[in-house]
Every structure is written in structure tokens, then in C-alpha cells.
Amino acid sequence: MMDVKGSHPEGPLGIELDRESAVPIAAQLEEQLTWLIATRVLGPGDWLPSIRRLGAALGIHHHTVRNAYRELDARDLITVRHGAAATVKEFASLTQARPRYAGAMRAWGVLIAAHVPFYLPFLRGVEIGAAETQALIIVSATDNSLVKSKLQMHQFVAAGVRGIIAASMGRLVQEEFESHGPGSAIPIVYCDQPVQAEESIKFDDPRAGLELAEHLAGHGHRRVSLMTPSLEYPNMAALHRGFQQAVDSRLIDAVDVLLCGGFSIEDGASAATAALASAAPPTAIATVADDLALGVITAARNAQVRIPDELALVSYGGIDVAAFVDPPLTTYALPTQEMGLLAARRLAARIRGEPAQGSTILPGHLVVRASCGHHPSSGTG
């Protein structure tokens, strides 16, 4: 059984009851217990305090607690049996977590893969779009974790969000909602991942890979190492298909996959250090994220490998800092702010009851700088 005293000064399990609120005390208790279940403070199989014990601890009548437990039981969140302790159940549907007294607040959930510079303009676009309808956005990063993604789905729904924007986490979010059945759905706009969904906005990743390969081929490179944590990510696989198209078109001879541990600068430096020290070091590297390319620049400098004379480097993403490193980075810039703004407007439309728009592909463009050296057609790298 859960300790009703807990470690919270507000009350047992951190429960705070506002006796001045227009929301009935039983409903407040019901919703706060729902939140504790959604956040896994109370997990499946946990026993709840007895009705009289919790009532005494909160200073409310035990009938009020009974009413809250009865509603939770009706929503299939707990099991209440006469003469036995109430126990927490596993979610069968995400709609179970929706609060009944969410009020008039317009809150949206926004999921991103990680707190990295790439998502800053995207979030800026979402904020601009949300402000058009006076919506509040709640941002959370999943760290590419299915477990964390599931937990955040439950938290978003329990917080009463009216819709969700999922950036680069489309597959994980889609799997979570589909696992709870069709009745669990709330409006979702998927971004930056080629999932099959009613509402999705994606970049033209195959085109980006092809143009990066064409650029390297223009510098005389016939073999390219594509640095990526994995090709299991759908957008990374789509980028790789663009490079493979360049191989099929005989623009380059081969694209080799250079695996790294993640998307950080440190991951790029570690993978590049090992590659440059190998028996056959690469002469051209394309990274799937600009942060990885910054790590490659660090590794090359430490190995006394000159960029672009001994190693050509291109990347994907177009973050601001790419223009200010030494040498400035040639990268495929993406309209991330435009994506965020469009996603916000699409979500607002879905919440209003308008039909889904389907899939939209946003093109990027190559920004040529010095990390490949002199290019015959442009006079720059």
C-alpha cells in the first residue's frame, strides 16, 4: 500500500485541494490521482490508501474520497472491491487519462527528440502559430526513448492537452496511440519523420541526400562516408536513399555507413577519430546532423587532418552555428521554423474540426561554404 504521508508537505502523495475552487473536491481528488497514475507515481498493482485513511489525511469526509474512487473505477483506472484495498490498473486507453474539469485552457503538447539547436527554430515556429489561437504549448523531449515517449503521452493526455505535435518521434508516438486502440486518438501532427499518418509534415530527405552527394561528386569525391547513429530512424534511412540514388546514377561509386553513438558533437568526434585513424580513412564525410559535423571538425584538427584539403565535409540541418566554425560548414539547410508554424496551424485546424490535410513535403536547400574547398561552378566550397 502506498504511504499516504509521503514526503510532500502539501498532503499525502503531494495532493493539494483548493477549497475555494468551483471544481468539487471529489473531482479535484479524482484528477490529481489520475495525474499520479499517468506519471507512474502510482503504478499498476499499487494499492491506494483506504477511503477513511485518505480522507483523514486530507481533512475531508470519507464519502468525498469514496466518490473520487468510484469515478476512477468507472474510468477503469483503478479496481475497487468491497472489503479490499483499491488497486491501480494499467491504461487500456489513453482517453482514460483525460480530465473532466480541464477548464478553458488551450494547451498543446509538443514532443521533440532532444534539446538540441536543431529544434530551436522549429519551436519558435510552433510558438508563433500557437499564439495565433492563444494556445499554450507544453514541450517535452523524449531522448529517442519509447518508454519515455509512452510516459509523456500519458502525461499530456492527463494534463488535458487538446492536441499534440510530434517532431522526429512520429513512429514512437504513433505506436503508442495505436496500441491503445482507435478511440484513444486526439489530433496529432507528425513532423520530420516519414510516417504514414493523416497529418504529417516532412522534409525531402532523399533529395537532400542526392544533392549532398552531387556536391561532393563535383569536388571529385567518388566514395562518401555517411555518419549516422542508425539507419533504423526513418528520416535517416530516407537521407541514405538519396546517397544511394547517387550511386545508382553513377555520380559516386559508393556510400559507406559510418556509425556513431548519437547525434551530439561528442558522438561525431568519437566516430571521426576512429575513422581517421583507420587503415583506410575517409576523404569525404557527410553527417546527418550539424552537431556531428562539428565533432568531425574537432577530431580532424586533433588528428592534424586538414579540412577541406585532406577531408571534405558536408552536413544536414542548417543550424546557425554552422556558418561560424572553422572552416564554415557546407550544410543542407531545412525550413524548420516554417515546419513548426505550419504544424501549429494544422493542429489548430484539426482541433476546430477541419479535415486532415495529409502529407506535406518541405524542400530544403544546399548552403555552400568552405568545408569542401573550391567548387568549380560556384567559386566556393
C-alpha positions in Angstrom: 0.0 0.0 0.0 1.2 3.5 -0.8 2.4 5.6 2.2 -0.3 8.3 2.5 2.0 10.6 4.3 4.7 10.5 1.6 7.4 13.2 1.5 5.2 16.1 0.3 4.3 19.0 2.6 1.1 19.7 0.7 -0.5 16.5 1.7 -0.4 12.7 1.1 1.1 11.8 -2.3 1.5 15.5 -3.0 -2.2 16.1 -3.3 -3.4 19.7 -2.9 -7.1 20.5 -2.6 -8.3 24.0 -3.2 -11.4 24.5 -1.1 -12.1 27.9 -2.7 -12.3 26.4 -6.2 -15.5 25.9 -8.1 -14.4 22.4 -9.0 -15.8 20.0 -6.5 -13.3 18.5 -4.0 -14.1 14.9 -5.2 -13.3 16.0 -8.8 -10.0 17.6 -7.7 -9.0 14.4 -5.9 -10.0 12.3 -8.9 -8.0 14.4 -11.3 -4.9 14.5 -9.1 -5.0 10.8 -8.6 -5.3 10.4 -12.4 -2.2 12.5 -12.8 -0.3 10.4 -10.3 -1.3 7.3 -12.3 -0.4 8.9 -15.6 3.1 9.9 -14.3 3.6 6.4 -12.8 3.9 7.8 -9.2 1.2 5.2 -8.7 1.9 2.2 -10.9 -0.2 -0.8 -12.0 -0.8 -3.0 -9.0 -0.2 -0.3 -6.4 -2.7 -0.2 -3.6 -4.4 3.1 -2.8 -4.9 4.2 0.8 -8.2 3.2 2.3 -11.1 5.6 1.9 -11.2 6.6 5.6 -7.4 6.8 5.9 -7.0 9.1 2.9 -10.0 11.2 4.0 -8.5 11.7 7.4 -5.1 12.5 6.0 -6.6 15.2 3.7 -9.0 16.5 6.2 -12.1 15.7 4.0 -15.1 13.4 4.5 -14.6 9.8 3.6 -17.7 9.9 1.4 -15.8 12.5 -0.8 -12.9 10.0 -1.2 -15.4 7.3 -2.0 -16.9 9.4 -4.8 -13.5 10.0 -6.3 -12.6 6.3 -6.1 -15.9 5.4 -7.7 -15.2 7.7 -10.7 -11.7 6.3 -11.1 -13.2 2.8 -11.0 -15.8 3.8 -13.6 -13.0 5.1 -15.9 -11.2 1.7 -15.4 -8.2 3.4 -13.8 -8.5 1.5 -10.5 -10.2 -1.6 -9.2 -12.5 -1.1 -6.1 -13.8 -4.2 -4.3 -15.8 -4.3 -1.2 -13.6 -5.2 1.8 -10.4 -4.9 -0.2 -7.9 -2.1 -1.0 -8.4 -0.2 -4.2 -5.6 -1.1 -6.8 -4.2 0.8 -9.7 -4.8 -0.7 -13.2 -2.8 -0.4 -16.4 -4.1 2.0 -19.1 -6.3 0.3 -21.6 -6.9 3.5 -23.5 -5.3 6.9 -23.3 -8.7 8.5 -23.1 -9.0 7.2 -19.6 -6.5 9.9 -18.5 -8.4 12.8 -19.9 -9.5 15.2 -17.1 -13.2 16.0 -16.8 -12.5 19.5 -15.5 -9.7 20.8 -17.8 -11.4 24.2 -18.0 -11.0 26.5 -20.9 -7.2 26.4 -21.2 -5.9 25.8 -24.7 -2.9 23.6 -24.1 -1.0 21.7 -26.8 1.7 19.1 -26.2 4.9 19.3 -28.3 7.3 16.3 -28.4 10.8 16.7 -29.7 13.6 14.1 -29.8 16.1 16.1 -27.8 17.0 19.5 -26.5 19.4 20.4 -29.4 19.9 23.6 -31.5 18.2 22.0 -34.5 14.8 22.3 -32.8 15.0 25.9 -31.7 13.7 27.4 -34.9 11.1 24.7 -35.0 9.8 25.5 -31.6 9.9 29.2 -32.5 7.5 28.5 -35.4 5.2 26.4 -33.2 5.1 29.3 -30.6 4.2 31.8 -33.4 1.4 29.5 -34.7 0.1 28.7 -31.2 -0.1 32.4 -30.3 -2.5 32.9 -33.3 -5.1 30.9 -31.3 -3.9 31.9 -27.8 -2.7 28.3 -27.2 -0.2 27.3 -24.5 2.5 24.8 -25.6 4.0 22.2 -23.3 7.3 21.0 -24.6 8.9 17.7 -23.7 12.0 15.8 -25.1 11.8 12.1 -25.4 15.5 11.3 -25.8 14.5 8.9 -28.6 13.1 6.6 -25.9 9.9 4.6 -26.5 9.5 4.2 -22.7 9.8 8.0 -22.1 7.5 8.7 -25.1 4.8 6.5 -23.6 5.1 8.2 -20.3 4.8 11.6 -21.9 1.8 10.6 -23.9 0.0 9.7 -20.6 1.1 13.0 -19.0 0.0 15.1 -21.9 -3.4 13.5 -22.0 -3.8 13.7 -18.2 -2.9 17.4 -18.4 -5.8 17.9 -20.8 -3.9 18.9 -23.9 -6.2 19.4 -26.9 -3.7 18.1 -29.5 0.0 17.0 -30.0 2.8 18.0 -32.3 5.3 15.2 -32.5 8.7 16.1 -34.1 11.0 13.3 -35.1 9.2 11.0 -32.8 6.4 10.1 -35.1 6.9 6.3 -35.2 7.0 6.1 -31.4 4.0 8.3 -30.8 2.0 6.5 -33.5 2.8 3.1 -32.0 1.7 4.3 -28.5 -1.6 5.6 -29.7 -2.3 2.6 -31.9 -1.6 0.3 -29.0 -4.5 1.8 -27.1 -7.0 1.4 -30.0 -8.7 3.9 -32.3 -10.7 5.5 -29.5 -7.6 6.9 -27.9 -6.7 9.3 -30.6 -6.6 13.1 -30.2 -5.4 15.4 -33.0 -1.7 14.8 -33.8 0.5 16.5 -36.4 3.7 14.4 -37.2 6.8 16.3 -38.2 10.2 15.4 -39.6 9.6 11.7 -39.9 8.2 9.9 -43.0 5.3 8.1 -41.2 2.0 7.2 -42.8 -0.5 9.4 -41.0 -3.5 11.7 -41.5 -1.4 14.8 -40.9 2.3 14.9 -41.4 4.9 17.4 -42.5 8.3 16.2 -43.6 11.5 17.3 -45.3 12.6 16.0 -48.7 15.3 13.8 -47.2 16.0 11.7 -50.3 16.5 14.9 -52.3 18.8 16.3 -49.6 21.0 13.2 -49.7 21.2 13.3 -53.5 22.2 17.0 -53.6 24.9 16.5 -50.9 26.3 13.5 -52.9 26.2 15.6 -56.1 28.1 18.4 -54.4 30.8 16.0 -53.2 31.0 14.4 -56.6 31.6 17.9 -58.0 34.7 18.1 -55.9 35.9 14.8 -57.4 34.9 12.5 -54.5 33.8 9.1 -55.6 33.3 7.5 -52.2 31.4 9.1 -49.3 31.1 8.1 -45.7 27.6 8.9 -44.3 27.9 9.4 -40.5 24.7 8.4 -38.7 23.7 6.7 -35.4 21.5 4.3 -37.3 19.5 3.7 -40.4 16.6 2.5 -38.4 15.4 6.1 -38.0 13.1 6.6 -40.9 14.4 10.1 -41.8 18.0 8.9 -41.7 17.1 5.9 -43.9 15.4 8.4 -46.4 18.6 10.5 -46.4 20.7 7.4 -47.1 18.4 6.6 -50.0 19.3 9.9 -51.6 23.0 9.0 -51.4 22.2 5.5 -52.8 20.4 7.1 -55.7 23.6 9.0 -56.5 25.4 5.6 -56.5 22.7 4.1 -58.8 23.1 7.2 -61.1 26.9 6.7 -61.1 27.5 10.1 -59.7 29.6 8.4 -56.9 30.9 4.9 -56.6 29.8 4.1 -53.1 28.3 5.4 -49.9 29.7 3.8 -46.7 27.7 4.0 -43.4 29.9 5.4 -40.6 28.0 4.6 -37.4 28.2 6.9 -34.4 26.8 6.7 -30.9 24.2 9.5 -31.2 23.6 13.0 -32.6 25.9 15.0 -30.3 29.2 16.8 -31.0 31.0 14.3 -28.8 29.5 11.4 -30.8 30.7 12.9 -34.1 34.2 13.5 -32.6 34.5 9.9 -31.3 33.4 8.3 -34.6 35.6 10.6 -36.7 38.6 10.0 -34.5 38.3 6.2 -35.0 37.7 6.6 -38.8 40.6 8.9 -39.4 42.9 6.6 -37.5 41.8 3.5 -39.5 43.9 1.9 -42.3 41.7 3.4 -45.0 40.5 6.8 -43.6 37.6 8.5 -45.4 38.3 11.5 -47.7 34.7 12.7 -47.7 32.2 12.6 -44.8 28.6 13.6 -44.8 26.9 13.8 -41.4 23.1 13.5 -40.7 23.3 16.4 -38.2 25.3 19.5 -38.0 26.4 18.8 -34.4 28.0 15.6 -35.7 29.9 17.7 -38.3 31.2 20.0 -35.5 32.6 16.9 -33.8 34.3 15.8 -37.1 36.0 19.2 -37.3 37.3 18.8 -33.8 38.6 15.3 -34.5 40.2 16.3 -37.7 42.0 19.2 -36.0 43.3 16.8 -33.3 44.5 14.3 -35.9 46.1 17.1 -37.9 43.9 16.3 -40.9 43.2 19.5 -42.9 39.6 20.3 -43.9 38.9 20.7 -46.8 42.4 19.8 -48.3 42.5 16.2 -46.9 38.9 15.7 -45.8 35.8 17.1 -47.4 32.9 17.6 -45.0 29.2 18.3 -45.6 26.2 18.1 -43.3 22.4 18.2 -42.9 20.3 20.6 -40.8 21.5 24.1 -41.3 21.8 25.3 -37.7 23.1 28.9 -37.2 26.5 28.0 -35.7 27.5 26.1 -38.9 28.4 29.4 -40.5 30.8 30.4 -37.7 33.0 27.4 -37.3 36.5 27.0 -38.9 36.1 26.1 -41.7 32.5 27.3 -42.2 30.3 24.2 -42.9 28.6 23.3 -46.1 25.2 22.1 -45.0 21.7 21.3 -46.3 19.5 23.9 -44.7 16.0 22.9 -43.7 13.0 25.2 -43.2 12.5 24.1 -39.5 10.7 27.3 -38.4 8.3 27.0 -41.4 7.6 23.4 -40.4 6.8 24.4 -36.8 4.5 27.2 -37.9 2.7 25.0 -40.4 2.4 22.2 -37.8 0.8 24.7 -35.3 -1.7 25.9 -37.9 -2.6 22.4 -39.0 -3.1 21.3 -35.4 -5.4 24.3 -34.7 -7.4 23.4 -37.8 -7.8 19.8 -36.6 -8.9 20.9 -33.2 -11.5 23.1 -34.8 -12.8 20.0 -36.5 -11.4 20.6 -40.0 -10.3 17.6 -42.1 -6.7 16.4 -42.2 -4.5 17.8 -44.9 -2.5 14.6 -45.5 1.3 14.7 -46.1 3.3 17.8 -47.0 6.9 17.8 -48.1 9.0 20.9 -47.4 12.1 21.3 -49.6 15.5 22.5 -48.2 18.5 23.9 -50.0 22.2 23.5 -50.1 24.3 26.2 -48.4 27.8 26.1 -49.9 30.6 27.1 -47.6 34.3 26.3 -47.2 34.3 22.8 -45.8 34.6 21.2 -49.2 37.1 23.6 -50.8 36.9 25.4 -54.1 34.0 24.4 -56.2 34.4 24.9 -60.0 30.8 26.1 -60.5 30.5 28.5 -57.5 33.9 29.6 -56.6 33.3 28.4 -53.0 33.1 25.2 -51.0 
